[in-house]
C-alpha cells in the first residue's frame, strides 16, 4: 500500500458559509419595525436606521451615532449593514468604465459595471441634448445556469441566487463611489451575472427598494430587468404592471440558432418568448428592448436580419445590437462595424428600430463574468479545445436549420425546476 501524498493527506478546506444575518438594505417592508418592537425600541428608530443605510450610506453599525450603544450592538448581532465583504475595482475607457469584482461572505464572486456617459450635444438654449448619465449593470445570481456560449459567466456555471441585500448593496457601493464627485446613479440594469427571472422574487424586491422614495428613490422607469426568455416569469409580470423596462436577451430569431446561442430556447422557443413580451408591452404601454449580440458569420446575415424584422414588426419593441466581447472558450469573433451597421439598416428598412451599442471596458474584462472567470483560472487547453469543437459542431448544424436534440444543461434544468417548484 502506497503512502498517500501530502495533498491527499491535507484536510480539505470547507467552503465558507453564508453569513446568516440578513442585510439591512434588503429587509421587506415592516420587518425592521417588527424587530424593533421585539427589542422594546420605539418605531421611529426604523427611519433612523433606514436613513443611515440609504441616505448616509454607512458601512458599519458604529456609524449610527444617533442610536443608543445597546441598540447598535443588538443591530450588529442580528443584521449586516453591508453584505459585500470586499471590492476590487478596475477602471478603463479613460475612466468611463469601472468594473467591480465583489466578494460575498461565502466566497462567491459577482460583478457590477459602472458606466459613465458624458453630456453630448448642445441645443439652441445651450443645454445638453443628451444629459450626463451614470448607469450601473448589476448581478442577480452568482454564476449563471443558462450557459450561453458567447458569455464568460456561462463558463463559470451556476453558484446560487443572490439575496435581495446582495443585489442592492452593489448599487450602494457604486453610489458611494460617485458621491465624492457630486454625481449620482441615473440608471440600473439587471444585465450582469445570472438570469434575473430565475431569481424573480428577490429581483422584484430589489426593484421595489430602488424605486422607493424612502430608500434609494430612483424611478422604476430608470431600471431595466433582462431575461434570456423565462416565459412563465414574463407571464407573471402583467398583473404587477411593472414600470421598469423588460429586456429580452434574444441573439437569434431562428429557433435552430437560438437553441445553440441561448440554451433556454430548447424549453421556451423564440416565438413563445416574444409573444409573452408582446403581451406585457400591451399591458404596460412600455417598449420592450431586445438585446442582440452580433457574432461574425453566425447570426449577422441578411437572413437573420429579415427573420428578426419579421418577428418584431409592429410590436412596441426596439433592438440593441452589441458586438460580441471576446471570450476565451468560443471560436467566434465580433461582427465588423460595417456588418453591424448594415444589419441595423436592414432592420430599420424592415420596420424595426435598432441602435448599435458600443462595447465598454474590453481592456478591463467588462464582458459579463470575465473578471470572475479570470479569477477562477484558465481552463485546461484540452477543455477549451473540446468546448470550441462542440460549439462549432452545434452552430454548423444550426446554420443548416437543424433544431438541437440536446436536453437543457443539468444546471439549467435544475434551476428551472427549482424555480417552478417555488411558484
N, C-alpha and C positions, 0 to 999 in steps of 0.2 A: 504494500500500500504506500503510495507516494505522499509526501508531506504537502499539505495544501500551501498554496502560495500566500505571500504576505497580503496580497489584495483580497484573496479569498477569505483569509482569517480575519481581516479588518471588519469591524461591525459596520453595517450599512447605515448611512445617515438617514434618519427618518425625515420626511418632508414636514416643514413647519405647519402647524395647524392654523387655520384662520382665526384671528382674534375674535372671540365670541361676542365682544361688546359691539353693539350696533353703532354706526356712525351718526352723529348728531344731524348732519345735513340731510340724511335720508329718512328721518323719522316721519311716519304718517301723521296726518292731522289729528291732534288731540293726544298723541302718545306722550309728549313731553308734559302736558298738563296733568295727565293721569299719574305719571311718575312723580311729579312734584307733590301732588295731593297725597300719594302714598308716603312720601318723605315728610309730610306735615309742613310743606312750604306753600306760601301764597302763590296764586295763579299768575300774578304779574311777573314772577321770575322767568316764566317761559319766554316772554318778549325780550327780557334782558339777555337770555341765553341765545335766542334766535338772532337778535341784533349783533351779538358777538360773533356768531358764525357767519352771518351773511353781510353785515354792514362793516364791522370792524375787521373781519377776516382773520380771526385769531388762529393761532397754530397750536396753542396749549391752553388747558383749563385755567392755569395760573394767571392768564391774561384777563380773566373775567374778574377784575378787581371790585366790581360793584356787587359781587356775591359774597356772602359770609364764607370764611375759610372752611367750615364744616361742610357747607353745601358744595363747594368746589371739590372737596375730597370725595364726596358721595357721587358727584357727577363724573369724576375721573374713574371711579370704581366701576360704574355701570355703562359708560359711553366712551366713544372715541371722538375727539374733536376732528381728527384727520385720519382717514383710512389708508392714505398713501404714505408708505414708510420713507421713500426716497425718490428723488427725481434726477434724471441725467438729461440735460438739455443740449441739443446740437443745433447750431444756427447756420443757415445757408442763404443763398439768394441775396447776398449783401444785407442780411438782417431781416429780409421779408418773410422768411420761413423759419419757424422754431419747432423742431421735432423733439418730443419729450418721451423718454422711456420711464415709466412709473413702476416702482417696486411695491407690491402689496404685502400684507402681513404674513401670508403663507408662502412668499417667494415667487408668486406669479408675476409675470411681466406684461404690462399693457402699454399702449401707446396713444398719444394725442399729438395733433399737429396744429400749431397756431400760425395762421397765415394773415399777413398784413397787406392791405390793398390801399395805396395812397389815393387821395382825391385826384380825379382826372378831368380835364376839360374845363372850360370857363364859359358861362353864359354871358349874355349881354349885360347882366347886372353884376358881373364879376364873380358870381358864386360858382362853385364847382358843379359841373353837370353830373358827375358821379362822386358821391360822398366817400370819404375815407371809411374803410371797413376793417374789422378785425374778426376773422372767422376762425372758430375752433372746431376741429374734427376730433370726435371722441369715440372711445371704445365702449361696447356694451357687454362683451364677453372676453375672457382670457383665451386667446386662440379662436379657432372657428371650425365648425364641423362641415361647412358647406363644401370646402375643398376646391374652389375654382383654381384651375391650373396656372392662371396668369397672376395669381395673388400670393405674395410671400407668406401671409398668415395661414393660408391653406397648407403650407408645408409644415407648419407647427402642429397642426391638429387641434382638437378641442380640449381646453382645460376645464373651465367652469363658467357659469353665469356670474356676472358681477352683481354685487349688492347695489341697491339704489344709491347709497352714500359713496360707493367706489366710483360710480358713474359721475355723480355730482362733484366729487372732490377734484376730478380732472378739470372741471370748469372753474372751481375756486382757485386752483393752483395757477391757471392761466390768467385769471382776473388779478391775482396777486402780483404776477409779473408785469401786467400792464399798468397797474395803479401808479407806480412812481413816475411813469411817463405822462400821467394825466389822461391816459386812454382807457377805454372800456370795451368789452366784448360786444359786438353788434350782431353776430350770428353764431349759432351752434348747430353742427351737423353730425348726426349719428352715422358716420361713414368710416369709422375706424375698425378695429378688430372686432369680429363677431357678426352674428346675424341678429339685428335688433328684435325682430318679431319672434324669435325663439326665446327671447327674454322679455316678452311683451309687457308683463305687469310692472316689472321694475323700470323699464324704459318709460312707460306711461307715468309712473310715479315721478321719475326724474323730470319729464317734460312739465308736469304739474308744478314741481318746485321751481323750475326755471321761469315759468310764466306767472308765478305767484308774486304779487307786489310786496308781500311781507317777507319774501325770501329773495330770490335773485332778481325778479322783476323784469325779465325780458319777455316781450310779447311773443306769443306762440307762433306768430307768423314769421318770426325770425329763426325758427327751428325747423330743421329738415330731418326726417327719420327715413332711413333707407331699408330696403329689403331685397333679397335675391329672389323673392317670389313665394313666401309662405302664405298661400291663398287663404287658408282658414283665418289667419291673423288679419289679413287685409279685410276679409269679410266681417270681422268683428268691429272694425273702425267706424262704419257709417252711423251706427247707433250712438256713438260717442261724439259725432260731429266735430272731429278734431280740427283745429285751426292751424296746425303745423302742416308743412308740405311733405307729401309722401314722394320718395324717390325709389324707382324700381331699377335695380341693377340688371339690365336686360342683356346687353352684349351680343345678342343674336336674335333675329326674328324668325329663324327657321329651326324647328324642333331638333332635327339631327345634329345641327351645330351647337345649339344651346344645351343639348344633353351633355356635350363634352365641356363647354365653357362654364356652364352653371349646372353641376350635377343634380341640384334640386329640381331641375326641369323634368327629370325622369319620374318625379312624383306629381308635379303640377306643371303641365305643359304651358308654353308661352301664351296660347290663346286664353287659357283659364286665368293666368296672371293678369293679362291686360284687361280682360272682362271685369275682374274684381276691382282693379284700379279705376276703370271707367265708371263703375257704379259709385265708387267713393267720390270721384270728382263731381258726379251729378248731384250727390247729396250735399257736399260742402261748397261747391262752386269754386274750388281751388284747383289750380292746374297741377297735374302730376308730372314730375320730372322723370325722364328715362336716361339712365347712365349707360354709356356705350363705349367700352374700351376698344380702341382701334388697333387691330393686330394685322400686320402686313401679310397679305395673301391668304388670310384665314376668314375674316369677317368684314373686309373692307371693299368688296367687289360691288359693281353696279347691281348685281343680282341681290346682294344683301341690302343695299340702299333701297331698292324698289320694294323688297319684302317688308322692310321696316316702315316705309311710307304707306304701303297698303294696310299694314297692321294698325297704324295710329291715325290715319287720315280722318279728320272730322272729330277727333277727340280733343278734350281740353288737356293738351299734352305738349311737352317740349323736350327735345333730345339734347343732351350734353355729350359731345364727342371728346374722348380723352385718350390721347396717345398712350399706349401701354408703357408702364415703367419696366425697366429691365429686371428680370427675376432669374436667379441662377439655375433653377431646375427646369426651365422651359426652353425649347428650341426656337421660340418665336421672337420677333422684333416688332417695334412700334411701326405703324404705318408712317409713311413720309408726310411731311407737312402738305405737300402738293396733293397727295391722295386724300388726306383728311379734308382739305378744302373742297375737292371735287365731290366727295361723299356728302358733305354738308350742302353743297349747291344742289345736288340731285334730290336730297330730302326736301329742300325748300321748293324746288320745282314740283315735287310731288305733293305739296300742300302741308308739309310738316316743318315747324320751326326747329332750328338747330343752332347751337352755339359750340364753338371749338374752345375747349378748356386747355390752358397751358399747364404742363407739368410743373410742379413746385418741389424744390428741395431734393432733386435727384442725388446731389452730392452728399446730402445728409441722410440718404436712405429713407426718403419720405414715402415710398410706396408702402401700402398698408402691410405691417408686420415685418418690414425689413430689419429694423433695429433689433427686435426681439429674435428674429431668425439669426442675425449675425451673432447675437449673444449666445444663442444655443449652439453655435458652431456649424461649420460647413459639413453637409452630409458627405459620407464617403463617395469617392468618384464612381464606383460601380452603382451605387444607389441613384446618383444623379443621372447616369447613363441609362439606367433602367426606366426611370421616370420619363426621361426625354423620349425614349423609344415608345413607351406606352402612349404618350401624348401624340406623337407623330402618327402612330397606327390609328388611334381614335379619330384624330382630326381628318386623316385621309378618308376614312370610312364616312365621316360626317359630310365631307365635301362631295362624296358620291351620292349623298342623300339617304344613307343608312341610319336608322334610329339605333341608339345604343340598347343592347340587350343586357347590359350590366345592371346589377342592383345598386341601390344607393350605398355609398361607403358606410362601413359599420358605425363610425362616429355619428354620421348624419342620420342614419336610420334610428339610432338610439336617441339622438336629440329630438327628432320629430316625434318619436313615440312618447318620449318623456313630456314633451310639450302638450301633446294631445291628451295624455293621461292627467294633466294638471288643469285642464279646462273644465 
